[in-house]
């Protein structure tokens, strides 16, 4: 179906509202054919440099090119995820949580795939407001889907579930990047700011400071740890704290927050286990080392997060990047436990149910980061999701453990102009 025919079709039913904006009614076979058409054309790989290009320089013309890119690329990605959900085993697809996620994808796909061309800044302002609402409507997709897979675990293998969630989260990252970059650029132009006077090109910061991000994230995690465990380790920052590189700050914030949560919790609980809660011995610090800034010979910036939290037992190392696995159990006596615990090791996530921590599903979906994936500590999602963020632009995240002593997490990230093609 051509884009013109699709637009003509949707205008006939385009008077309904979509979260306060237009939303066409589902059209069954017609939308299925449109989905198939878009799904048959793979999305173009994202590069950070291509996202930055729309703001170098930022002009009305470049912004309209950006909106054209949004209307071309996001529907392709939504179509592929909708098709992936449609091909799940029948009994999984009928799960209410999975079905709800599919309906959201189909509705958003139809809205964008049939949206009229945007040719003026006034039309872009209206579209950007609608796009913001659409992005918000997908805020809970991953935890909702995860709840569905939890209920259908016996119908799919752990590897199948892991692979599906990997694809879903990569898709989410790309959709959020494209959408939020356009929204950010639109707001800058609407405010008549001069983008040349800032290091930010939309959501990309050309001089992103890992040290500043470490400070912000460690302050947040420290407050969380003190409020729940009664103490928190200090942070030692060494290496090259003045290093900067071009990156998406909200991605770095997510990774560091999840890594530090693990390091802080493990450090305090291991200290209590060894010396007791009343000990006056100082809690060992968490040491974060920053590499030199990227260069032509080494396009990566790396960080090492080292803790003395007892490490990960050899029997658990193979599962640390598996979804719904966590070393946080319900009690500190079995070597896990603590405020981030949602389940026993290898057990089912307490999502949507009641526990000593309350309804964790409601909590994690109510605390979404800007990237919309939320704070899912204790549900076993922190490390696998952080690794997906690191890998998205060609980086890596690895964990090495010295059982009985502590863990080292190495994060290696490509600078913006060295990123190459992202995973789709």
N, C-alpha and C positions, 0 to 999 in steps of 0.2 A: 504494500500500500504506500502510495506517495505521501509525502508530508502534507501537500495541499489537500489531498482527499481526507487524510486523517484530521486536519484542522476543520475542514468542512463538516465532517461527521460529528466531531465533538461539540461544535457550536450549537447543534440542534438540542443538546442536553446540557449546556454549559451554564445554566442558571442556578444550579445548586451551589451550596457553599462548601468550601474545604477549609475547616478550622478557621472560619471567618472569611474564607476566600473561595474562589470557584472550585467546584469539585464535580466532575461528571459522574453520572451513575455507571456502575459496572455494566458492560455490554456483552458479557459472555463470549460468544464465538468471535465477535468482531475484535474485541480486545485481545483475545488469544491469538488471532492472526497477526495483529500489530506487534504483540510480544514476540512471536516467532520471527517476524521480519527483523526486529531490532536485535534479538538474541543471535541471529545468524551472522551478524556483522560484529566481530570482536572489537572491544574498546581499544583506543590507542593508548599505549603505555604513557604514564605520566612522568614527566621530569620536573624536578624542582625549578630548573632553569626556565622551562616553558611557562610555569606558573608565574615566575618573577617577571618574565618578558612582558606580560600585560601591564605591568606597572613601571616599565622602563622605556620611555616615560609614561606616566599615567595621563591619558587624554580621553576626551569623549569617544574618539574613534577606537582607541585601544580597549576601552571599557565595553563598547558594543561588540568588539571581537571576542571579548571574554564571555559575554552573555551567550553569544553564538556557540562558543565552545561548551558552555554549561548545558545548553539545550541539545547539543549533539552527543556529548559523552555520558552525562548522568543517566539518561534513559537506557543506554546500552548496558550500563552496569546494573541498573535495577532490573532490566529484562533478564539478564543472565542469572541473577539471584532468584528471581521469581521462578524461572524455569528449573533451577536447581531444587527449589522447594517442591515444585510440582512433580519432580521425578523421584522424590523420597518414597520409601515403601508406603503402601496405602494406609496402613494402620498408624504410621508415624504422621503422615500428612493430615489425618483426621484428628490428631490431637488438637485440642482447642488453642493451645499456645502457639503451635506451629501454624495452624490455620489462620490465626490472628496475624501472625507475622507475614504470611503470604498475602493476605488481604491488604495489609498496609503497603507492601511492595507494589502490588498490582495497581492500587489507587494512585500512588505517587508516580509510578511509571506512566499511567494514562494521563495524568495531569501534565507532566513535562513533555511527553512525546507528542502531545497534541496542542501544546501551547503555541499561540501565534508568534511569529517572528517579532523580535524586539528591535525597533529601529530608531528610537529616540531616548533621551535621558529620562524623560517623564515616564515612558513605558518601562524603562529599566527600574525606576524607583518603585513602581507598583510590583514588578516581577520580583525584585529583591525582597520586598516585604513578604510576598507569598512564598518565596524560596526559604526564608527564615522560618516561617511557620512549618513548612514541609520538613526541614531539617529537625526541628523540635519534635515533630510527630514521630520521628524514628529514634528518639532518644533511648527508648527501652527495648529496642529490637533484640540485642544480643542476650540480655538476661531473660527476656521472654522466651526466646528460642531455646536457651539453655534449660529453662524449666521444662519445656516440652521434651527435649532430649532426655532429661533426667527421668521423666515419666515413661519414656519409651526405650529405656536403656537395653531392655532384653531383646529388642527387635533390631538393633544395630550393634556392631562391634565397637569397642572403644576407638579403634583406628578409624572406622568409618565416621564416627561422631567427631573425632579430632580433626580429620581432614575436612569435613563439612564446615565446622566452626572456623577453621583456618581460612577457608575461602570466604566465608561470610564476613569475618573480621577484616580481611584484606580489602574486600569490597567496601565495607563501611569506611575504612580509612581513606580510600580513594574518593568516594562520594563526598565525604566531609571535607577533604582537601579542596576539591573543585568548588564545592558550594561555598565554603567559608572564605576561600580566597576571593571569590567574586563579591561576596557580601562585604568583605573588608575593603576591597578596592572601591566599591560603590560608595561606601560611607566616607572614605577619604575624599573622593571627588565631590560628593554632595556637600561636604564641609568646606570645600574650596581650599583644602590644605595643599601645601607644596610638598609632594612626596620626595623631592630631591633633598629635602632638609632632614630627612630621617633615615635611619638604617633599615626601616621596615618597608617591605614591599608586600602589602597585604599581611598574610599570616607568616611570611618568611622574614626572619631577622638576619640581615647580612653580617652582623657582628654579635651573634648570640653568645652570651657568656655562660659557660658551664659553671663557673664559680658562683655567679649570681644565682643561677638556678639551683645549685646545691644549697646555698644559703636559704633560699625561699622554701624549698622542699623539706630541708632538714628542720627548719623552724616549725613547719606544720606538723611533721611526723613526730617531732619531739613533744609538742603539746599533746598530741593524741596519745603518745606512749605514756607520758606522765599522768594523764588523766585516767588511764585505764590500768596501768601497771604500777603506778606510783613513783616511777623513776624513768630516766632516759639516759642513754650514753651521750657523751659529747662527740663532736665531729672534728676530726683533724683533716685539714685540707692541705695537700702538698703537691709537688710537681710544678706545673706551670699555671698558677691561678689566673694569670693575666691573659691566657689564651682565649681567642674568640674564633668563631667560624660561622659560616652561613647555614642556617638550619631553621626548622619549624619549632619554636620554643615550646609550644604546647605538647609536642611529641616527647621532647626531652623531659619536660615536667612530669609527664605520665610515667615514663620509665623510671626516673629517679625516685619518684614517690613510692612506687611499688617495690623497688629494690630496697629502699631505705626502711620501709615498713618491715620487710622480712629481716633485715639486718638488726634494726632496733629491737624488735620483739625477741629474736633469737638471743641477742646479747644480754638483755635484761633477764630473760627466763633462765638462761644458762648460768648467769651469775647467781641468781637466787638458788638454783639447784645446787651449786657448788658451795655457796657460803651462807645461805639462808637470807630471809627477807630483812633481818635486823642487822646484818653485817655492815660495818662502817668502811669496809674495803671499797675503794673506788671501782665503779663499773668501767670495764675497758672501753676505750673510744672506738668509734667507727672511722676508719681512715679512707679518705677519698683522694686518689691521685689523678691529676689531669695531665695528659700528654702535651707536648709542644703543639702549636697550631698547625693545621694542614699546610702542606707546601706542594710544589710541583712534583717533587719526588715521593711525597707521602700525603695523599689526598684525604687521609682520615684524621679525625680527632678521637682519642680513646680515653676512657675513664676506667679506673679500677676502684671498686667498693669492697673494702676488706673489713670483716668483723671477726670477733672472737666469741661467736654464739654457739660453739659446739659442733658446727658443721652439719652435714646431712649424712645419715647412715648409708653405707654402701647399698643396702637393700632398697633404699628409696631413690637413689640417684637416677635410676633409669626412668623414673616417673615424674621427675620434678617439672618437666615441661608438658605434662599431660593435664588436660582440662579436668577440673573438679578434684584434683589431687592437692592436698595441702599438708604441711607438717604441723599445722595448728589443729590440735584436737580439742576435746571438751574439757580436759583437765590437764594441769601442769604436771601431775604426778606420773603420767605415762610418757613424759618427754615432749609432749606437745602442749596444747592449751593456750590460754591467754585470750585477750579481748578480741582478737581477729578470728577466733575459731568459729567455723560454721559446721564442721563435721569432723569425725574421726579420720585418721589417715586412711585414704582410699575409700572413705564412706560417701554417702550421698549428701550433697549440699543442702543445707537448711534454707532453701529458697522458697519463699511464699508460705512457710510454716511458722510455727512459734518455737522459740528457743529462749535461753537465758538472755540472749542479746536482743530479743524481740524479733519482729518480722524483718529479716535481713533483706528479703527481696524488695520490700518497700524502701528500705534504707538505701540500698545501693542504687536503685533507680532514681532516688530523689537527690543523689549527690553526684550527678553527672559532671564530668569535666567538659571543657569546651569541645573536646572531640566526641563527646556523647557516649563514651563507653563506661563511664561511672567508676566508682571506687569499689572494687570487687575483692578486697583483701579478705582472706580466710575462706574464700570459695574456690581457691586453687586456680584462679584466672590471672593473677598478677604476672607471674613469670612467662607463661606462654604468650600472653598478649604483649608484654613488653618486648619479647623477642621478635614478634611480628612487626612491631613498630621499628625496632632496630634494623631488621632485614629489609624493610619496605623500600628504602633507597640504597640498598646495597651494603648495609652494615651488618653487624653481628652482635649477639649477646651470648656469652658463655659463663657457666658457673663451675667452679672447681672447689672441692670440699676436702678439708683435712678433718676426718671424723674425730670428734672429741676436742677439737680446737676451734675451727671456724671455717668461714667460706670466703672466697674471692669471686666477685662478679666482674667480668670484663665486658665493657660496652664499647663497640667500635663503630663510628658513624662517619659517613661520607659527607664532605662539605657540599653545599648547594650546587656549586658550579662543577662538581666532580661526580654528581649523583648518578648520571646515566639514567636508564629507564627503570621506573619503579615496577614492582609486581602489580599485576592487574587485580 
